[in-house]
Amino acid sequence: MSNENLEIPEVIFDENGELLIVASKSSSKDDFDFFQGKSVIRNKKLKTRFANCTEWIEFPSTQEMYKILNGIGNIDNFLAIFDGEPFEGMTVRLFNPKTKLWSIYWADSNSGTLDKPVVGSFEDKIGHFFSKDIYEGKNVIQVFRWDARDENNPVWSQAMSDDQGKTWEWNWYMYMSKTS
């Protein structure tokens, strides 16, 4: 099931230029249940961003996710060898029952810091999560997409825009397969 042609929802800003993100009607604390347990992953990462690059780096990884906080959150550990070195990432996802929005935080063994969250929700088993960020000194908007239409083989992908969401460059795909 291809997800490259799925549309990214329109990015909307308030009068102060901040992202306006509203949860889908179906958003729930159970949206990431498909991802519980262990997965093996085939990663496809763009070699250079914002340079009209068409060269991709591929590498394997593993991931394990479990629920926390009585089900309104989850954590996963991402393990890989990248550029010949061990690499570990960690994601913390928190569901706000009042706003029905998910906040997704990332940290890894290279930076040792918790990144700003991407925020969003799922609709029809496809989730979009956005944040404003800075990449190599450039103001960008990033989006994480979770495609869980095939719950045993979900796809995570990341894109960035340097023109306020008019155009997007996909820079990372993770093709996951559940393991026992």
VMD Tcl script that draws the C-alpha trace (Angstrom):
set ca {
  {0.00 0.00 0.00}
  {1.70 3.19 -1.17}
  {1.55 6.28 0.99}
  {3.76 8.61 -1.09}
  {0.73 10.12 -2.82}
  {-1.30 10.89 0.31}
  {-1.92 14.61 0.63}
  {-0.57 16.62 3.54}
  {-3.39 18.63 5.13}
  {-3.23 22.38 4.53}
  {-1.16 24.22 7.12}
  {-3.08 27.04 8.83}
  {-1.58 29.89 10.87}
  {-3.11 32.25 13.43}
  {-2.70 36.05 13.36}
  {0.68 35.67 15.14}
  {2.02 33.18 12.60}
  {1.68 30.17 14.92}
  {0.39 26.85 13.62}
  {-3.30 26.18 14.26}
  {-3.77 22.46 14.83}
  {-7.20 20.99 15.54}
  {-7.79 17.34 16.37}
  {-9.90 15.15 14.13}
  {-13.27 14.12 15.55}
  {-12.08 10.51 15.84}
  {-8.77 11.27 17.63}
  {-8.28 9.04 20.68}
  {-5.73 7.76 23.16}
  {-5.83 4.43 21.32}
  {-4.60 5.79 17.97}
  {-1.10 4.27 18.36}
  {-2.25 0.84 19.60}
  {-1.26 -0.66 16.23}
  {2.39 0.14 17.04}
  {2.62 -1.70 20.38}
  {5.30 -4.36 20.54}
  {8.36 -4.96 18.40}
  {9.02 -4.07 14.77}
  {11.83 -4.44 12.28}
  {12.27 -1.41 10.06}
  {13.65 -0.63 6.63}
  {14.72 3.02 6.71}
  {15.07 5.17 3.60}
  {16.64 8.55 4.43}
  {17.39 11.38 1.98}
  {21.16 11.98 1.89}
  {20.91 15.80 1.76}
  {17.87 17.96 2.51}
  {16.85 21.08 0.55}
  {19.48 20.46 -2.16}
  {17.40 18.80 -4.91}
  {18.99 15.54 -3.79}
  {17.66 12.26 -5.14}
  {20.12 9.96 -3.33}
  {18.72 7.87 -0.51}
  {20.53 6.04 2.28}
  {18.93 2.78 3.38}
  {19.58 0.96 6.65}
  {17.79 -1.49 8.97}
  {16.67 -0.82 12.54}
  {14.45 -2.23 15.26}
  {11.88 -0.59 17.46}
  {9.82 -1.51 20.50}
  {6.84 0.50 21.79}
  {4.85 0.21 25.00}
  {2.05 2.24 26.60}
  {2.54 4.48 29.66}
  {0.48 6.76 31.91}
  {-2.62 4.53 32.01}
  {-2.78 4.52 28.23}
  {-2.58 8.24 27.40}
  {1.05 7.93 26.34}
  {3.62 5.60 24.89}
  {7.38 5.31 24.52}
  {9.45 3.56 21.90}
  {13.14 2.79 21.51}
  {14.71 2.90 18.05}
  {18.01 1.02 17.56}
  {20.24 1.13 14.47}
  {23.80 1.20 13.22}
  {24.21 4.42 11.25}
  {27.48 5.46 9.58}
  {29.09 2.47 11.31}
  {28.13 3.72 14.78}
  {25.42 2.53 17.19}
  {22.46 4.93 17.19}
  {19.57 5.00 19.62}
  {16.45 7.12 19.44}
  {13.51 7.45 21.78}
  {10.04 8.76 21.11}
  {7.59 9.89 23.80}
  {4.00 10.37 22.63}
  {1.42 12.02 24.88}
  {-2.32 12.34 24.27}
  {-4.10 15.37 25.74}
  {-7.66 14.21 26.62}
  {-8.95 17.82 26.60}
  {-7.64 18.90 23.18}
  {-7.58 15.34 21.74}
  {-4.18 16.17 20.23}
  {-1.06 14.03 20.34}
  {2.35 15.59 21.05}
  {5.32 13.54 19.79}
  {8.77 14.19 21.27}
  {12.07 12.77 19.92}
  {15.51 12.39 21.51}
  {18.56 10.50 20.27}
  {22.04 9.43 21.24}
  {23.64 12.10 19.01}
  {22.01 15.17 20.56}
  {20.98 14.10 24.06}
  {18.14 16.64 23.95}
  {14.36 16.34 23.70}
  {13.16 18.00 20.47}
  {10.13 20.28 20.28}
  {7.01 18.19 19.76}
  {5.15 17.68 16.54}
  {1.41 17.92 17.26}
  {-1.60 16.41 15.52}
  {-4.05 13.53 15.30}
  {-5.23 10.57 13.25}
  {-8.10 10.40 10.81}
  {-9.01 7.15 9.03}
  {-5.78 5.48 10.31}
  {-3.54 8.25 8.90}
  {-1.95 10.70 11.31}
  {-0.33 14.06 10.54}
  {1.75 15.87 13.17}
  {3.28 19.33 12.63}
  {5.77 21.75 14.18}
  {7.69 24.88 13.32}
  {11.42 24.28 13.56}
  {14.82 25.41 12.38}
  {16.90 23.21 10.10}
  {20.46 24.32 9.34}
  {19.53 27.93 10.17}
  {16.40 27.87 7.99}
  {12.85 28.29 9.34}
  {10.89 25.18 8.37}
  {7.67 23.40 9.09}
  {8.00 19.68 9.55}
  {5.36 17.00 9.34}
  {5.42 13.43 10.58}
  {2.96 11.10 8.88}
  {1.85 7.79 10.36}
  {0.07 5.53 7.88}
  {-1.54 2.68 9.85}
  {-3.96 1.45 7.19}
  {-1.98 -1.82 7.27}
  {-1.54 -2.20 11.03}
  {1.05 -5.00 10.68}
  {3.15 -2.91 8.28}
  {2.75 0.76 9.20}
  {4.78 3.47 7.49}
  {6.23 6.55 9.20}
  {7.50 9.40 7.06}
  {8.85 12.90 7.56}
  {8.78 15.95 5.30}
  {9.88 19.56 5.66}
  {8.76 22.77 4.02}
  {10.80 25.97 3.84}
  {7.94 27.97 2.23}
  {5.24 27.83 4.95}
  {3.74 24.55 3.72}
  {3.28 25.42 0.05}
  {5.71 22.67 -1.02}
  {7.15 19.72 0.90}
  {10.29 17.61 0.63}
  {10.02 14.06 1.97}
  {13.29 13.14 3.67}
  {12.73 9.92 5.61}
  {10.55 6.82 5.30}
  {10.36 3.96 7.80}
  {8.71 0.76 6.53}
  {7.84 -1.34 9.57}
  {6.94 -4.99 10.01}
  {5.62 -6.30 13.30}
  {7.55 -9.15 14.93}
  {6.50 -11.51 17.69}
}
mol new
graphics top color blue
foreach p $ca { graphics top sphere $p radius 0.5 }
foreach p [lrange $ca 0 end-1] q [lrange $ca 1 end] { graphics top cylinder $p $q radius 0.2 }
display resetview
